[in-house]
Amino acid sequence: MFALTQDQLAVRDMAKSFADERIAPHALTWDETEHFPVDVLREAAALGMAAIYVGERHGGSGMTRLDAALIFEALSTGCPCVASFLSIHNMVAWVVDRFGSEELKARYLPRLATMELIASYCLTEPGAGSDAAALSTRARLDGDTYVLDGVKQFISGAGVSDLYLVMARTGEGGASGISAFLIENGAPGLSFGAKEKKMGWRAQPTRQVIMEGVRVPAANRVGAEGIGFKIAMAGLDGGRLNIGACSIGGGQ
C-alpha cells in the first residue's frame, strides 16, 4: 500500500495551514481586484516553497517532486491561481539549478529561493503554442552578447516578474535550433503587452513579453546553445505534475 511518510504529512499540513490562513480568506478579493499577492508569495518562500526541488547548496529546499505535488495540492485549496504561479516560479528555479552554469546558480538561485526575484517562463508565442518547436523569437550572437527579437504570449507574471526564462531560436528551424536565456526586467528593449482579460485566474497578471533588440550577456544563456527545447520540455515535465496537483486541490 502507498502511504505518506510522517515528513510528507508534515509538509502537506504546513502548506494546508498556510493556504487556510494566508490565501483562502483573500482569494476572492484578489481575483475581483486583479491583485497579485507578491507579499504572500514571499511568505510562502520563507517557508521553503519557492525552490522546493532546488538543491540546498544554493538556498533551495532539496525536496522531492512528491513533496512539491503535496504542497501545490494543499495551496490550491486556497487559490489554484496563486499556487499555479508559484509552480511556474519553481519550474524556472529548477531549470537554473539543473542546467545553469555555476555563475548563474550563484547569482540567481538564492534570490529565487526567497522570491526577492520573481521568475516567469516564456515559451508560448502568438504563432507557436502547442507546437513549441515552431517558435520564431530569435537570438543573434553579437560578440559576447545575444540580441533577442520576438514576442511571447500568455506569460504569467509578465511585467511584474524580475527574471524571464526565454526560449529563442539561435539556429535553424525545428527543436534543435532553440536555446534558453535569462533576461532581467528593465533590460533595454524589453516591454510588455496589455493585461489579458480573463474569466477567473486574475490573481496573477498575464501579458505578452516583447523583445526588440534586447541584449543579453552570453553568460546568461542557460545550458549549451541548441538545447533550449530539451530544457523547456524538461521543465514542463515537472510543471505538468504541479498543475495536476493544483487541479486536484482546486477541485477539493
C-alpha positions in Angstrom: 0.0 0.0 0.0 1.1 3.5 -0.7 1.3 5.8 2.3 2.8 9.2 3.0 5.7 9.3 5.5 5.4 11.5 8.6 7.7 14.1 7.0 5.4 14.2 3.9 2.3 14.6 6.1 4.0 17.4 7.9 4.9 19.2 4.6 1.3 18.8 3.4 -0.2 20.0 6.7 2.2 23.0 6.7 1.1 24.0 3.2 -2.6 23.5 4.0 -2.4 25.7 7.1 -0.7 28.4 5.0 -3.5 28.1 2.4 -6.2 28.3 5.1 -4.7 31.3 6.9 -3.0 33.4 4.2 -4.6 32.5 0.9 -8.2 31.4 1.2 -9.5 34.4 3.1 -8.3 36.8 0.4 -8.6 34.7 -2.8 -12.0 36.1 -3.9 -10.9 39.7 -3.4 -7.6 39.1 -5.2 -9.5 37.8 -8.2 -12.0 40.6 -8.2 -9.4 43.3 -7.9 -6.7 41.6 -10.1 -4.3 41.8 -7.2 -1.0 39.8 -7.5 -0.2 38.9 -3.9 3.6 39.2 -4.0 3.9 39.7 -0.3 2.1 36.4 0.4 4.2 34.6 -2.2 7.3 35.8 -0.3 5.8 34.5 2.9 5.5 31.1 1.2 9.1 31.4 0.0 10.2 31.9 3.6 8.7 28.5 4.4 10.7 26.9 1.6 8.0 26.8 -1.1 9.8 28.9 -3.8 12.6 26.5 -4.6 11.2 23.2 -3.5 13.3 20.8 -5.6 16.4 23.1 -5.9 19.5 21.8 -4.1 20.2 23.1 -0.6 23.6 24.4 -1.7 22.1 27.4 -3.4 19.3 28.0 -0.9 16.7 25.5 -2.2 14.6 23.1 0.0 16.1 20.0 -1.6 12.7 18.2 -1.5 11.2 15.7 -3.9 8.6 16.0 -6.7 6.1 14.2 -4.5 6.7 16.8 -1.8 6.0 19.5 -4.4 2.8 17.8 -5.5 1.6 17.7 -1.9 2.4 21.4 -1.4 0.7 22.6 -4.6 -2.4 20.5 -4.0 -2.7 21.9 -0.5 -2.0 25.5 -1.6 -4.6 25.2 -4.3 -7.4 24.5 -1.8 -6.9 28.2 -1.1 -6.4 29.5 -4.6 -5.3 27.5 -7.6 -4.3 30.7 -9.5 -1.8 31.7 -6.8 -0.5 28.2 -6.3 0.0 27.7 -10.1 2.1 30.8 -10.3 4.3 29.6 -7.5 4.7 26.3 -9.5 5.9 28.3 -12.5 8.4 30.2 -10.4 9.6 26.8 -9.0 10.0 25.5 -12.5 12.3 28.3 -13.5 14.4 27.9 -10.4 14.7 24.2 -11.1 15.9 24.9 -14.7 18.6 27.2 -13.4 19.7 24.6 -10.9 19.6 21.8 -13.3 21.1 23.4 -16.5 22.6 26.7 -15.5 26.3 27.5 -15.1 27.8 27.8 -11.6 27.8 31.6 -12.1 24.1 31.6 -12.9 23.3 29.4 -10.0 25.2 31.6 -7.6 23.8 34.8 -9.0 20.1 33.9 -9.2 19.2 30.9 -7.1 19.5 32.3 -3.6 17.3 35.2 -4.6 14.8 33.0 -6.4 14.6 30.8 -3.3 13.5 33.9 -1.2 11.4 35.3 -4.1 13.5 38.5 -3.9 13.5 37.7 -7.6 10.2 36.5 -9.1 10.5 34.4 -12.2 8.4 33.8 -15.4 8.7 31.1 -18.0 8.5 32.3 -21.6 7.9 29.7 -24.3 4.5 30.2 -25.9 4.2 32.7 -28.8 1.3 34.0 -30.9 2.1 31.5 -33.6 3.6 28.7 -31.5 1.6 27.3 -28.7 1.3 23.6 -28.5 3.9 23.3 -31.3 6.7 24.9 -29.3 9.4 23.8 -31.7 7.9 26.2 -34.2 8.8 29.3 -32.1 10.2 32.3 -34.0 11.8 34.5 -31.4 15.4 34.9 -32.5 18.7 35.3 -30.6 21.6 36.5 -32.7 25.1 36.3 -31.2 27.0 39.7 -31.4 30.3 39.5 -29.7 29.8 38.5 -26.1 26.0 39.2 -26.1 23.0 37.8 -27.8 20.4 40.2 -29.4 16.8 38.9 -28.9 13.8 39.9 -31.0 10.3 38.4 -30.7 7.1 38.2 -28.8 6.0 35.7 -26.1 2.3 35.2 -25.4 0.2 34.5 -22.3 3.1 34.8 -19.9 2.2 34.6 -16.2 3.8 37.3 -14.1 4.8 39.4 -17.2 5.5 43.0 -16.2 5.9 42.1 -12.5 8.4 39.3 -12.6 12.1 40.2 -12.2 13.5 37.4 -14.3 12.3 35.8 -17.6 13.4 32.4 -18.8 13.1 32.9 -22.6 13.4 30.2 -25.3 14.7 31.7 -28.6 16.0 30.4 -31.9 19.8 30.5 -32.3 19.9 28.1 -35.2 17.8 26.6 -38.0 14.1 25.6 -37.8 12.9 22.8 -35.5 13.7 21.8 -31.9 17.5 21.6 -32.3 17.9 25.3 -33.1 16.5 26.6 -29.8 18.4 28.0 -26.8 17.4 29.3 -23.4 18.2 32.7 -21.8 17.7 34.6 -18.6 16.6 38.2 -19.1 16.3 40.6 -16.2 13.3 43.0 -16.1 14.4 46.5 -17.1 16.6 45.4 -19.9 16.5 48.0 -22.8 14.1 46.8 -25.5 12.1 44.6 -23.1 8.4 45.6 -22.8 5.0 44.1 -22.1 1.6 44.0 -23.7 -1.7 44.9 -22.1 -3.1 42.6 -19.4 -5.1 39.8 -20.8 -8.8 39.9 -19.9 -9.6 36.6 -18.2 -12.6 34.8 -16.7 -11.2 34.0 -13.3 -7.4 33.3 -12.9 -7.0 37.0 -12.3 -4.7 37.0 -9.2 -1.7 36.7 -11.5 -1.0 39.1 -14.4 -0.9 37.6 -17.9 0.7 39.6 -20.7 2.9 39.5 -23.8 6.6 39.7 -23.3 8.0 41.8 -26.2 11.7 41.8 -27.1 13.1 44.4 -29.5 16.8 44.3 -29.8 17.2 43.1 -26.2 20.9 42.4 -25.4 21.6 39.5 -23.1 25.1 38.6 -21.9 26.3 35.3 -23.4 26.8 34.2 -19.8 23.0 34.4 -19.3 22.4 31.5 -21.7 21.2 28.5 -19.8 23.0 25.4 -20.9 24.7 24.9 -24.3 23.4 26.5 -27.4 20.8 24.4 -29.1 19.4 22.5 -26.1 16.7 25.1 -25.2 13.9 22.9 -26.4 15.2 20.0 -24.2 15.3 22.4 -21.3 11.8 23.7 -22.0 10.3 20.2 -22.1 12.2 19.0 -19.0 10.7 22.0 -17.1 7.2 21.2 -18.4 7.5 17.6 -17.4 7.6 18.7 -13.8 5.3 21.6 -14.4 2.5 19.3 -15.6 2.8 17.3 -12.4 2.4 20.5 -10.4 -0.6 21.7 -12.4 -2.2 18.3 -12.0 -1.8 18.7 -8.2 -3.1 22.2 -8.4 -6.2 21.0 -10.2 -6.9 18.4 -7.6 -6.5 21.0 -4.8 -8.9 23.3 -6.7 -11.4 20.5 -7.1 -11.3 19.9 -3.3 
